[in-house]
Amino acid sequence: MPPPLLYLIDDYQGGWRGILNLADLMQIVSLLSCPFRKLDLPSRAFEAALEGDFELQGYAFEAAEEQLRPPRTVRVGLVQNKTPLPADAPVAKQVTALHRRIEAIVEVAAVCGVNIICFQEAWTMPFAFCTREKLPWTEFAESAEDGPTTRFCQKLAKKHDMVVVSPILERDREHGDILWNTAVVISNSGAVLGKTRKNHIPRVGDFNESTYYMEGNLGHPVFQTQFGKIAVNICYGRHHPLNWLMYSINGAEIIFNPSATIGALSESLWPVEARNAAIANHCFTCAINRVGQEHFPNEFTSGDGKKAHRDFGYFYGSSYVAAPDSSRTPGLSRNKDGLLVAELDLNLCRQVNDIWNFKVGPQVPCCCPALPFGPPFCSQSW
């Protein structure tokens, strides 16, 4: 009897590898992912990605055909990247290098027909909050309304007819110059549609973010764009089911989760949380993480008895998109810059909701009467 065929597979995060026979492979695929199809992206997009040294993947989620509603297809782009310059480089040079890197990736996203693109948490800087030092890291903070990064993203949005979600360290000049962890949402017309702030701040290990900013004060805003209703659940908020729920109750069809998280702490949770949120809330979720390791000029300690060190840990990338029917894309690489393009049919949100009705069953208003349920919609002026 000939030996069984063996297949090399990954774990849908671009990392672990294993060898399985065909029967086991089919069983694992059925558990990890419902069927999806690969997008036929332009060859020049792959050529540009190869030249730019970043990964490009494309997938599509489909909904059942309806008689009265046409498909509501939208393409989202998820960007993960390293910081191009070392953390001790001048602040202005670091920001400029990151702008150039992102601009190159956005150009490819435009070729791929992306309608909404989202960058990783605090994308314009090293994730330096582990150091507890104020300078030079607070110098990366900008105005959400008219700072240099927002102006940069406005140009990209208008040029490519693309909604841009830009997570930054915000300097709130109107309220005492305090800092916030913020995501700015820019419409495809180039107008600032609004902003949202990180609702849950970690105080775990080297995540010393409360040294710089506190919990957000804008609630759970949902942004009505030309392409659908979107929300931004920044990083640590993905560990809090009610955070996802409130964005969903307020109408979000796509919830982006821009993050900066490391392997030792959260990698085992990463494939589960955003996918579970998509299922529980009848929406699409987009989990985005940075990649690489950032080294800082001065040593710092973690309060755990270990020796002082200069790095935060390894950012493991693995960005992915999950759908309300439990399907999900494979993840981008653990160690390489990348662009993930996903085509979503937003009709799937209602279709799954009609089947499961998860948001009806729990009787949330009865259980939590103090929660603010007024939907703070932010409508786009096209």
C-alpha atoms as a printed R data frame, in Angstrom:
    type eleno elety resid chain resno       x      y       z
1   ATOM     1    CA   MET     A     1   0.000  0.000   0.000
2   ATOM     2    CA   PRO     A     2   1.498  3.388  -0.953
3   ATOM     3    CA   PRO     A     3   2.119  5.848   1.888
4   ATOM     4    CA   PRO     A     4  -0.589  8.507   2.422
5   ATOM     5    CA   LEU     A     5  -0.091 11.915   0.894
6   ATOM     6    CA   LEU     A     6   1.170 14.446   3.437
7   ATOM     7    CA   TYR     A     7   0.309 18.141   3.468
8   ATOM     8    CA   LEU     A     8   2.182 21.051   4.975
9   ATOM     9    CA   ILE     A     9  -0.221 23.473   6.641
10  ATOM    10    CA   ASP     A    10  -0.086 26.558   8.796
11  ATOM    11    CA   ASP     A    11  -2.207 27.684  11.719
12  ATOM    12    CA   TYR     A    12  -3.930 30.554   9.852
13  ATOM    13    CA   GLN     A    13  -1.542 32.956  11.580
14  ATOM    14    CA   GLY     A    14   1.414 32.592   9.239
15  ATOM    15    CA   GLY     A    15   3.474 30.907  11.924
16  ATOM    16    CA   TRP     A    16   3.300 27.297  13.138
17  ATOM    17    CA   ARG     A    17   3.717 24.533  10.593
18  ATOM    18    CA   GLY     A    18   2.674 20.894  10.730
19  ATOM    19    CA   ILE     A    19   2.350 17.875   8.448
20  ATOM    20    CA   LEU     A    20  -0.996 16.092   8.059
21  ATOM    21    CA   ASN     A    21  -2.589 13.547   5.761
22  ATOM    22    CA   LEU     A    22  -5.498 14.616   3.563
23  ATOM    23    CA   ALA     A    23  -8.277 13.405   5.876
24  ATOM    24    CA   ASP     A    24  -6.844 15.231   8.879
25  ATOM    25    CA   LEU     A    25  -6.196 18.307   6.762
26  ATOM    26    CA   MET     A    26  -9.835 18.493   5.637
27  ATOM    27    CA   GLN     A    27 -11.044 18.096   9.213
28  ATOM    28    CA   ILE     A    28  -8.791 20.905  10.460
29  ATOM    29    CA   VAL     A    29  -9.773 23.223   7.606
30  ATOM    30    CA   SER     A    30 -13.461 22.652   8.346
31  ATOM    31    CA   LEU     A    31 -12.883 23.628  11.976
32  ATOM    32    CA   LEU     A    32 -10.637 26.604  11.335
33  ATOM    33    CA   SER     A    33 -12.548 28.221   8.542
34  ATOM    34    CA   CYS     A    34 -15.759 28.117   6.567
35  ATOM    35    CA   PRO     A    35 -15.193 28.265   2.814
36  ATOM    36    CA   PHE     A    36 -13.848 31.509   1.406
37  ATOM    37    CA   ARG     A    37 -12.284 32.268  -1.926
38  ATOM    38    CA   LYS     A    38  -9.053 33.941  -2.852
39  ATOM    39    CA   LEU     A    39  -9.345 37.315  -4.519
40  ATOM    40    CA   ASP     A    40  -7.928 37.644  -7.993
41  ATOM    41    CA   LEU     A    41  -5.790 40.708  -7.300
42  ATOM    42    CA   PRO     A    42  -3.918 42.485 -10.120
43  ATOM    43    CA   SER     A    43  -0.477 41.105 -10.945
44  ATOM    44    CA   ARG     A    44   1.002 44.594 -10.735
45  ATOM    45    CA   ALA     A    45  -0.131 44.755  -7.101
46  ATOM    46    CA   PHE     A    46   1.869 41.615  -6.291
47  ATOM    47    CA   GLU     A    47   4.827 43.001  -8.226
48  ATOM    48    CA   ALA     A    48   4.701 46.245  -6.235
49  ATOM    49    CA   ALA     A    49   4.392 44.326  -2.960
50  ATOM    50    CA   LEU     A    50   7.408 42.199  -3.869
51  ATOM    51    CA   GLU     A    51   9.401 45.299  -4.763
52  ATOM    52    CA   GLY     A    52   8.279 46.993  -1.533
53  ATOM    53    CA   ASP     A    53   9.126 43.903   0.530
54  ATOM    54    CA   PHE     A    54   5.712 43.341   2.057
55  ATOM    55    CA   GLU     A    55   3.247 40.472   1.927
56  ATOM    56    CA   LEU     A    56  -0.014 40.762  -0.012
57  ATOM    57    CA   GLN     A    57  -3.004 38.470   0.505
58  ATOM    58    CA   GLY     A    58  -6.574 38.735  -0.735
59  ATOM    59    CA   TYR     A    59  -9.743 36.835   0.222
60  ATOM    60    CA   ALA     A    60 -13.503 37.193  -0.206
61  ATOM    61    CA   PHE     A    61 -16.489 36.395   2.012
62  ATOM    62    CA   GLU     A    62 -19.802 35.753   0.297
63  ATOM    63    CA   ALA     A    63 -23.407 35.999   1.431
64  ATOM    64    CA   ALA     A    64 -26.488 34.220   0.156
65  ATOM    65    CA   GLU     A    65 -28.159 35.842  -2.833
66  ATOM    66    CA   GLU     A    66 -31.275 37.822  -1.906
67  ATOM    67    CA   GLN     A    67 -34.250 38.816  -4.057
68  ATOM    68    CA   LEU     A    68 -34.720 42.379  -2.804
69  ATOM    69    CA   ARG     A    69 -31.242 43.457  -1.763
70  ATOM    70    CA   PRO     A    70 -28.256 43.495  -4.108
71  ATOM    71    CA   PRO     A    71 -24.886 42.417  -2.666
72  ATOM    72    CA   ARG     A    72 -23.285 45.107  -0.479
73  ATOM    73    CA   THR     A    73 -19.650 44.423  -1.242
74  ATOM    74    CA   VAL     A    74 -16.833 46.428   0.273
75  ATOM    75    CA   ARG     A    75 -13.098 45.834   0.250
76  ATOM    76    CA   VAL     A    76 -11.126 46.465   3.421
77  ATOM    77    CA   GLY     A    77  -7.360 46.685   3.766
78  ATOM    78    CA   LEU     A    78  -5.435 45.773   6.928
79  ATOM    79    CA   VAL     A    79  -1.856 47.030   7.237
80  ATOM    80    CA   GLN     A    80   0.788 45.620   9.570
81  ATOM    81    CA   ASN     A    81   4.348 46.915   9.612
82  ATOM    82    CA   LYS     A    82   7.590 47.346  11.482
83  ATOM    83    CA   THR     A    83   9.025 50.746  12.386
84  ATOM    84    CA   PRO     A    84  11.539 51.462   9.581
85  ATOM    85    CA   LEU     A    85  14.016 53.419  11.747
86  ATOM    86    CA   PRO     A    86  15.448 52.624  15.190
87  ATOM    87    CA   ALA     A    87  13.661 54.136  18.175
88  ATOM    88    CA   ASP     A    88  16.568 56.469  18.920
89  ATOM    89    CA   ALA     A    89  16.354 58.176  15.513
90  ATOM    90    CA   PRO     A    90  15.059 61.779  15.521
91  ATOM    91    CA   VAL     A    91  11.294 61.974  15.988
92  ATOM    92    CA   ALA     A    92  10.621 63.848  12.751
93  ATOM    93    CA   LYS     A    93  12.659 61.353  10.727
94  ATOM    94    CA   GLN     A    94  10.811 58.401  12.259
95  ATOM    95    CA   VAL     A    95   7.427 59.919  11.415
96  ATOM    96    CA   THR     A    96   8.513 60.741   7.867
97  ATOM    97    CA   ALA     A    97   9.827 57.208   7.331
98  ATOM    98    CA   LEU     A    98   6.551 55.722   8.559
99  ATOM    99    CA   HIS     A    99   4.523 58.045   6.334
100 ATOM   100    CA   ARG     A   100   6.559 56.936   3.327
101 ATOM   101    CA   ARG     A   101   6.182 53.269   4.198
102 ATOM   102    CA   ILE     A   102   2.435 53.535   4.636
103 ATOM   103    CA   GLU     A   103   2.035 55.591   1.467
104 ATOM   104    CA   ALA     A   104   3.707 52.820  -0.548
105 ATOM   105    CA   ILE     A   105   1.394 50.190   0.937
106 ATOM   106    CA   VAL     A   106  -1.710 52.349   0.418
107 ATOM   107    CA   GLU     A   107  -0.789 52.743  -3.256
108 ATOM   108    CA   VAL     A   108  -0.958 48.957  -3.608
109 ATOM   109    CA   ALA     A   109  -4.222 48.872  -1.654
110 ATOM   110    CA   ALA     A   110  -5.680 51.332  -4.159
111 ATOM   111    CA   VAL     A   111  -4.630 49.095  -7.052
112 ATOM   112    CA   CYS     A   112  -6.465 46.256  -5.260
113 ATOM   113    CA   GLY     A   113  -9.669 48.299  -5.050
114 ATOM   114    CA   VAL     A   114  -9.666 48.796  -1.277
115 ATOM   115    CA   ASN     A   115 -12.495 51.033  -0.016
116 ATOM   116    CA   ILE     A   116 -11.579 51.227   3.697
117 ATOM   117    CA   ILE     A   117  -8.058 50.858   5.078
118 ATOM   118    CA   CYS     A   118  -6.935 50.638   8.701
119 ATOM   119    CA   PHE     A   119  -3.437 50.923  10.146
120 ATOM   120    CA   GLN     A   120  -2.088 49.436  13.382
121 ATOM   121    CA   GLU     A   121  -2.368 51.053  16.815
122 ATOM   122    CA   ALA     A   122  -0.202 54.187  17.265
123 ATOM   123    CA   TRP     A   123   1.206 53.591  13.798
124 ATOM   124    CA   THR     A   124   3.254 56.795  13.628
125 ATOM   125    CA   MET     A   125   5.673 55.841  16.435
126 ATOM   126    CA   PRO     A   126   7.441 53.026  18.249
127 ATOM   127    CA   PHE     A   127   5.219 51.481  20.918
128 ATOM   128    CA   ALA     A   128   7.294 53.157  23.613
129 ATOM   129    CA   PHE     A   129   4.803 53.241  26.486
130 ATOM   130    CA   CYS     A   130   6.661 50.363  28.118
131 ATOM   131    CA   THR     A   131   9.526 52.723  28.982
132 ATOM   132    CA   ARG     A   132   7.469 55.068  31.210
133 ATOM   133    CA   GLU     A   133   9.650 57.910  29.857
134 ATOM   134    CA   LYS     A   134   7.914 61.048  28.636
135 ATOM   135    CA   LEU     A   135  10.487 62.480  26.243
136 ATOM   136    CA   PRO     A   136  10.915 61.956  23.385
137 ATOM   137    CA   TRP     A   137   7.843 59.732  23.112
138 ATOM   138    CA   THR     A   138   5.204 62.360  23.873
139 ATOM   139    CA   GLU     A   139   6.605 64.387  20.973
140 ATOM   140    CA   PHE     A   140   4.942 61.892  18.630
141 ATOM   141    CA   ALA     A   141   1.513 63.103  19.814
142 ATOM   142    CA   GLU     A   142  -0.520 65.105  17.287
143 ATOM   143    CA   SER     A   143  -3.847 66.831  16.873
144 ATOM   144    CA   ALA     A   144  -6.490 64.403  15.654
145 ATOM   145    CA   GLU     A   145  -8.247 67.146  13.702
146 ATOM   146    CA   ASP     A   146  -5.413 68.830  11.824
147 ATOM   147    CA   GLY     A   147  -2.076 67.269  12.810
148 ATOM   148    CA   PRO     A   148   0.503 66.334  10.152
149 ATOM   149    CA   THR     A   149  -0.554 62.678  10.102
150 ATOM   150    CA   THR     A   150  -4.233 63.535   9.706
151 ATOM   151    CA   ARG     A   151  -3.387 65.908   6.848
152 ATOM   152    CA   PHE     A   152  -1.252 63.172   5.290
153 ATOM   153    CA   CYS     A   153  -4.112 60.669   5.536
154 ATOM   154    CA   GLN     A   154  -6.608 63.181   4.146
155 ATOM   155    CA   LYS     A   155  -4.517 63.443   0.985
156 ATOM   156    CA   LEU     A   156  -4.362 59.652   0.659
157 ATOM   157    CA   ALA     A   157  -8.113 59.310   1.240
158 ATOM   158    CA   LYS     A   158  -9.036 61.911  -1.358
159 ATOM   159    CA   LYS     A   159  -6.510 60.653  -3.909
160 ATOM   160    CA   HIS     A   160  -7.667 57.040  -3.712
161 ATOM   161    CA   ASP     A   161 -11.382 57.500  -2.868
162 ATOM   162    CA   MET     A   162 -10.674 55.476   0.283
163 ATOM   163    CA   VAL     A   163 -11.830 55.733   3.901
164 ATOM   164    CA   VAL     A   164  -8.754 55.822   6.164
165 ATOM   165    CA   VAL     A   165  -8.678 54.722   9.813
166 ATOM   166    CA   SER     A   166  -5.567 56.258  11.382
167 ATOM   167    CA   PRO     A   167  -4.756 55.284  15.009
168 ATOM   168    CA   ILE     A   168  -2.418 57.848  16.598
169 ATOM   169    CA   LEU     A   169  -1.240 59.250  19.913
170 ATOM   170    CA   GLU     A   170  -3.469 62.316  20.201
171 ATOM   171    CA   ARG     A   171  -2.573 65.667  21.781
172 ATOM   172    CA   ASP     A   172  -5.874 67.268  22.801
173 ATOM   173    CA   ARG     A   173  -5.076 70.970  22.567
174 ATOM   174    CA   GLU     A   174  -8.628 72.012  23.422
175 ATOM   175    CA   HIS     A   175  -8.543 70.266  26.809
176 ATOM   176    CA   GLY     A   176  -5.286 70.992  28.564
177 ATOM   177    CA   ASP     A   177  -2.955 69.333  26.048
178 ATOM   178    CA   ILE     A   178  -3.690 65.904  27.511
179 ATOM   179    CA   LEU     A   179  -2.913 62.702  25.623
180 ATOM   180    CA   TRP     A   180  -5.276 60.060  24.269
181 ATOM   181    CA   ASN     A   181  -4.908 56.824  22.351
182 ATOM   182    CA   THR     A   182  -7.106 57.744  19.399
183 ATOM   183    CA   ALA     A   183  -8.207 56.555  15.982
184 ATOM   184    CA   VAL     A   184  -9.082 59.233  13.428
185 ATOM   185    CA   VAL     A   185 -11.615 58.273  10.756
186 ATOM   186    CA   ILE     A   186 -11.253 60.104   7.449
187 ATOM   187    CA   SER     A   187 -13.893 59.825   4.743
188 ATOM   188    CA   ASN     A   188 -13.116 58.969   1.133
189 ATOM   189    CA   SER     A   189 -13.744 62.632   0.320
190 ATOM   190    CA   GLY     A   190 -10.801 63.589   2.546
191 ATOM   191    CA   ALA     A   191 -12.880 65.077   5.371
192 ATOM   192    CA   VAL     A   192 -12.279 64.170   9.006
193 ATOM   193    CA   LEU     A   193 -15.392 62.170   9.827
194 ATOM   194    CA   GLY     A   194 -14.595 61.937  13.527
195 ATOM   195    CA   LYS     A   195 -12.481 60.153  16.102
196 ATOM   196    CA   THR     A   196 -12.773 57.449  18.711
197 ATOM   197    CA   ARG     A   197 -10.620 56.717  21.749
198 ATOM   198    CA   LYS     A   198  -9.310 53.593  23.425
199 ATOM   199    CA   ASN     A   199 -11.858 52.591  26.066
200 ATOM   200    CA   HIS     A   200  -9.812 50.032  27.996
201 ATOM   201    CA   ILE     A   201  -6.213 50.707  29.061
202 ATOM   202    CA   PRO     A   202  -3.991 47.745  30.017
203 ATOM   203    CA   ARG     A   203  -2.020 47.669  33.232
204 ATOM   204    CA   VAL     A   204  -0.340 44.350  32.535
205 ATOM   205    CA   GLY     A   205   3.407 43.700  32.420
206 ATOM   206    CA   ASP     A   206   5.168 46.332  30.315
207 ATOM   207    CA   PHE     A   207   1.896 47.829  29.059
208 ATOM   208    CA   ASN     A   208   2.401 51.017  31.081
209 ATOM   209    CA   GLU     A   209   0.018 53.071  28.970
210 ATOM   210    CA   SER     A   210  -1.756 54.749  31.890
211 ATOM   211    CA   THR     A   211   1.521 56.604  32.491
212 ATOM   212    CA   TYR     A   212   0.614 58.554  29.340
213 ATOM   213    CA   TYR     A   213  -3.172 58.484  28.845
214 ATOM   214    CA   MET     A   214  -6.320 57.170  30.478
215 ATOM   215    CA   GLU     A   215  -9.536 55.499  29.331
216 ATOM   216    CA   GLY     A   216 -11.360 57.179  26.461
217 ATOM   217    CA   ASN     A   217 -14.359 59.453  26.992
218 ATOM   218    CA   LEU     A   218 -16.146 59.224  23.634
219 ATOM   219    CA   GLY     A   219 -18.116 56.044  24.205
220 ATOM   220    CA   HIS     A   220 -18.679 53.683  21.284
221 ATOM   221    CA   PRO     A   221 -19.153 55.834  18.166
222 ATOM   222    CA   VAL     A   222 -20.078 54.280  14.844
223 ATOM   223    CA   PHE     A   223 -19.171 56.044  11.600
224 ATOM   224    CA   GLN     A   224 -21.534 55.955   8.630
225 ATOM   225    CA   THR     A   225 -19.282 55.903   5.580
226 ATOM   226    CA   GLN     A   226 -20.173 55.569   1.928
227 ATOM   227    CA   PHE     A   227 -19.180 51.904   2.152
228 ATOM   228    CA   GLY     A   228 -20.859 50.863   5.401
229 ATOM   229    CA   LYS     A   229 -21.041 51.511   9.146
230 ATOM   230    CA   ILE     A   230 -17.683 51.078  10.866
231 ATOM   231    CA   ALA     A   231 -16.276 51.260  14.388
232 ATOM   232    CA   VAL     A   232 -12.796 51.042  15.907
233 ATOM   233    CA   ASN     A   233 -12.167 48.926  19.000
234 ATOM   234    CA   ILE     A   234  -8.574 49.804  19.843
235 ATOM   235    CA   CYS     A   235  -6.238 47.007  21.007
236 ATOM   236    CA   TYR     A   236  -6.980 46.016  24.624
237 ATOM   237    CA   GLY     A   237 -10.683 46.576  24.073
238 ATOM   238    CA   ARG     A   238 -10.830 43.246  22.244
239 ATOM   239    CA   HIS     A   239 -10.528 41.445  25.613
240 ATOM   240    CA   HIS     A   240 -13.826 43.019  26.744
241 ATOM   241    CA   PRO     A   241 -16.926 41.435  25.169
242 ATOM   242    CA   LEU     A   242 -19.193 44.337  26.143
243 ATOM   243    CA   ASN     A   243 -16.932 46.727  24.258
244 ATOM   244    CA   TRP     A   244 -17.542 44.825  21.016
245 ATOM   245    CA   LEU     A   245 -21.242 44.531  21.895
246 ATOM   246    CA   MET     A   246 -21.757 48.273  22.294
247 ATOM   247    CA   TYR     A   247 -20.237 49.036  18.882
248 ATOM   248    CA   SER     A   248 -22.500 46.381  17.401
249 ATOM   249    CA   ILE     A   249 -25.620 47.673  19.174
250 ATOM   250    CA   ASN     A   250 -24.796 51.139  17.853
251 ATOM   251    CA   GLY     A   251 -24.922 49.734  14.331
252 ATOM   252    CA   ALA     A   252 -21.379 48.752  13.330
253 ATOM   253    CA   GLU     A   253 -21.133 46.309  10.433
254 ATOM   254    CA   ILE     A   254 -17.324 46.265  10.446
255 ATOM   255    CA   ILE     A   255 -15.286 46.680  13.637
256 ATOM   256    CA   PHE     A   256 -11.561 47.304  13.243
257 ATOM   257    CA   ASN     A   257  -9.214 46.267  16.053
258 ATOM   258    CA   PRO     A   258  -5.873 48.056  15.530
259 ATOM   259    CA   SER     A   259  -3.423 46.617  18.049
260 ATOM   260    CA   ALA     A   260   0.163 46.433  19.271
261 ATOM   261    CA   THR     A   261   0.505 43.221  21.218
262 ATOM   262    CA   ILE     A   262   3.298 40.769  21.923
263 ATOM   263    CA   GLY     A   263   3.641 37.014  21.754
264 ATOM   264    CA   ALA     A   264   4.401 36.226  25.373
265 ATOM   265    CA   LEU     A   265   1.191 37.859  26.544
266 ATOM   266    CA   SER     A   266  -1.579 37.372  24.026
267 ATOM   267    CA   GLU     A   267  -0.702 35.234  21.028
268 ATOM   268    CA   SER     A   268  -2.787 32.288  22.220
269 ATOM   269    CA   LEU     A   269  -5.812 34.612  22.499
270 ATOM   270    CA   TRP     A   270  -5.284 36.382  19.186
271 ATOM   271    CA   PRO     A   271  -6.932 33.874  16.788
272 ATOM   272    CA   VAL     A   272  -9.959 33.545  19.062
273 ATOM   273    CA   GLU     A   273 -11.080 36.950  20.321
274 ATOM   274    CA   ALA     A   274 -11.865 38.911  17.157
275 ATOM   275    CA   ARG     A   275 -13.348 35.820  15.553
276 ATOM   276    CA   ASN     A   276 -15.569 35.202  18.559
277 ATOM   277    CA   ALA     A   277 -16.628 38.872  18.514
278 ATOM   278    CA   ALA     A   278 -17.658 38.579  14.861
279 ATOM   279    CA   ILE     A   279 -19.826 35.573  15.685
280 ATOM   280    CA   ALA     A   280 -21.363 37.017  18.858
281 ATOM   281    CA   ASN     A   281 -22.155 40.415  17.335
282 ATOM   282    CA   HIS     A   282 -23.182 39.491  13.766
283 ATOM   283    CA   CYS     A   283 -20.536 41.716  12.177
284 ATOM   284    CA   PHE     A   284 -17.153 41.592  10.474
285 ATOM   285    CA   THR     A   285 -14.068 42.121  12.632
286 ATOM   286    CA   CYS     A   286 -10.597 43.105  11.454
287 ATOM   287    CA   ALA     A   287  -7.727 42.288  13.830
288 ATOM   288    CA   ILE     A   288  -4.505 44.186  13.080
289 ATOM   289    CA   ASN     A   289  -1.150 43.848  14.866
290 ATOM   290    CA   ARG     A   290   2.279 45.318  14.243
291 ATOM   291    CA   VAL     A   291   5.360 43.173  13.583
292 ATOM   292    CA   GLY     A   292   8.963 43.057  14.722
293 ATOM   293    CA   GLN     A   293  10.857 44.007  17.840
294 ATOM   294    CA   GLU     A   294  11.588 47.574  18.951
295 ATOM   295    CA   HIS     A   295  14.649 48.393  21.049
296 ATOM   296    CA   PHE     A   296  14.797 51.528  23.190
297 ATOM   297    CA   PRO     A   297  17.827 53.599  24.253
298 ATOM   298    CA   ASN     A   298  17.406 53.088  28.015
299 ATOM   299    CA   GLU     A   299  16.774 49.940  30.000
300 ATOM   300    CA   PHE     A   300  13.499 49.549  31.893
301 ATOM   301    CA   THR     A   301  12.047 46.980  34.276
302 ATOM   302    CA   SER     A   302   8.735 45.137  34.247
303 ATOM   303    CA   GLY     A   303   8.037 44.848  37.966
304 ATOM   304    CA   ASP     A   304   8.338 41.055  37.785
305 ATOM   305    CA   GLY     A   305  11.814 40.552  39.222
306 ATOM   306    CA   LYS     A   306  13.421 40.014  35.824
307 ATOM   307    CA   LYS     A   307  16.474 41.931  34.700
308 ATOM   308    CA   ALA     A   308  16.126 45.330  33.078
309 ATOM   309    CA   HIS     A   309  15.830 45.205  29.290
310 ATOM   310    CA   ARG     A   310  15.515 47.475  26.271
311 ATOM   311    CA   ASP     A   311  12.797 45.734  24.267
312 ATOM   312    CA   PHE     A   312   9.070 45.362  24.831
313 ATOM   313    CA   GLY     A   313   8.743 41.943  23.226
314 ATOM   314    CA   TYR     A   314   7.961 40.512  19.808
315 ATOM   315    CA   PHE     A   315   4.996 41.908  17.886
316 ATOM   316    CA   TYR     A   316   3.679 38.870  16.041
317 ATOM   317    CA   GLY     A   317   1.567 40.401  13.250
318 ATOM   318    CA   SER     A   318  -0.892 37.692  12.123
319 ATOM   319    CA   SER     A   319  -3.577 40.215  11.091
320 ATOM   320    CA   TYR     A   320  -6.836 38.665   9.874
321 ATOM   321    CA   VAL     A   321 -10.523 39.278   9.093
322 ATOM   322    CA   ALA     A   322 -13.393 37.294  10.626
323 ATOM   323    CA   ALA     A   323 -17.004 37.097   9.474
324 ATOM   324    CA   PRO     A   324 -20.285 36.727  11.383
325 ATOM   325    CA   ASP     A   325 -20.750 33.165  10.069
326 ATOM   326    CA   SER     A   326 -17.507 32.123  11.886
327 ATOM   327    CA   SER     A   327 -15.337 32.072   8.756
328 ATOM   328    CA   ARG     A   328 -12.016 33.887   8.785
329 ATOM   329    CA   THR     A   329  -9.074 34.545   6.540
330 ATOM   330    CA   PRO     A   330  -5.632 33.116   7.100
331 ATOM   331    CA   GLY     A   331  -3.436 35.545   8.980
332 ATOM   332    CA   LEU     A   332  -0.639 37.624   7.565
333 ATOM   333    CA   SER     A   333   2.935 36.717   8.477
334 ATOM   334    CA   ARG     A   334   4.228 36.807  12.055
335 ATOM   335    CA   ASN     A   335   7.349 38.686  11.032
336 ATOM   336    CA   LYS     A   336   6.818 40.591   7.796
337 ATOM   337    CA   ASP     A   337   5.103 43.806   6.773
338 ATOM   338    CA   GLY     A   338   1.868 43.058   5.010
339 ATOM   339    CA   LEU     A   339  -1.400 44.132   3.416
340 ATOM   340    CA   LEU     A   340  -4.470 41.934   3.767
341 ATOM   341    CA   VAL     A   341  -7.308 42.729   1.353
342 ATOM   342    CA   ALA     A   342 -10.716 41.244   2.132
343 ATOM   343    CA   GLU     A   343 -13.919 41.621   0.145
344 ATOM   344    CA   LEU     A   344 -16.956 41.552   2.428
345 ATOM   345    CA   ASP     A   345 -20.633 41.255   1.545
346 ATOM   346    CA   LEU     A   346 -22.289 43.198   4.358
347 ATOM   347    CA   ASN     A   347 -25.584 41.421   3.663
348 ATOM   348    CA   LEU     A   348 -24.077 38.549   5.632
349 ATOM   349    CA   CYS     A   349 -24.466 40.530   8.872
350 ATOM   350    CA   ARG     A   350 -28.264 40.592   8.691
351 ATOM   351    CA   GLN     A   351 -28.458 37.059   7.326
352 ATOM   352    CA   VAL     A   352 -26.549 35.629  10.298
353 ATOM   353    CA   ASN     A   353 -28.461 37.869  12.699
354 ATOM   354    CA   ASP     A   354 -31.746 36.462  11.373
355 ATOM   355    CA   ILE     A   355 -30.530 32.931  12.066
356 ATOM   356    CA   TRP     A   356 -29.009 33.341  15.527
357 ATOM   357    CA   ASN     A   357 -30.448 36.550  17.024
358 ATOM   358    CA   PHE     A   358 -27.720 36.636  19.669
359 ATOM   359    CA   LYS     A   359 -28.398 40.294  20.439
360 ATOM   360    CA   VAL     A   360 -32.076 39.620  21.097
361 ATOM   361    CA   GLY     A   361 -31.681 36.644  23.412
362 ATOM   362    CA   PRO     A   362 -29.535 38.165  26.205
363 ATOM   363    CA   GLN     A   363 -32.032 40.976  26.982
364 ATOM   364    CA   VAL     A   364 -29.105 43.337  27.514
365 ATOM   365    CA   PRO     A   365 -31.207 46.403  28.520
366 ATOM   366    CA   CYS     A   366 -32.853 44.326  31.249
367 ATOM   367    CA   CYS     A   367 -29.526 43.027  32.567
368 ATOM   368    CA   CYS     A   368 -27.609 46.299  32.267
369 ATOM   369    CA   PRO     A   369 -30.072 49.220  32.544
370 ATOM   370    CA   ALA     A   370 -27.282 51.728  33.208
371 ATOM   371    CA   LEU     A   371 -25.576 51.247  29.839
372 ATOM   372    CA   PRO     A   372 -25.964 54.182  27.419
373 ATOM   373    CA   PHE     A   373 -27.781 52.766  24.407
374 ATOM   374    CA   GLY     A   374 -28.232 55.943  22.405
375 ATOM   375    CA   PRO     A   375 -26.385 55.360  19.121
376 ATOM   376    CA   PRO     A   376 -23.810 58.138  18.602
377 ATOM   377    CA   PHE     A   377 -23.723 57.891  14.819
378 ATOM   378    CA   CYS     A   378 -21.226 60.008  12.917
379 ATOM   379    CA   SER     A   379 -22.578 60.443   9.403
380 ATOM   380    CA   GLN     A   380 -20.371 61.100   6.439
381 ATOM   381    CA   SER     A   381 -20.905 64.063   4.159
382 ATOM   382    CA   TRP     A   382 -20.078 62.796   0.704
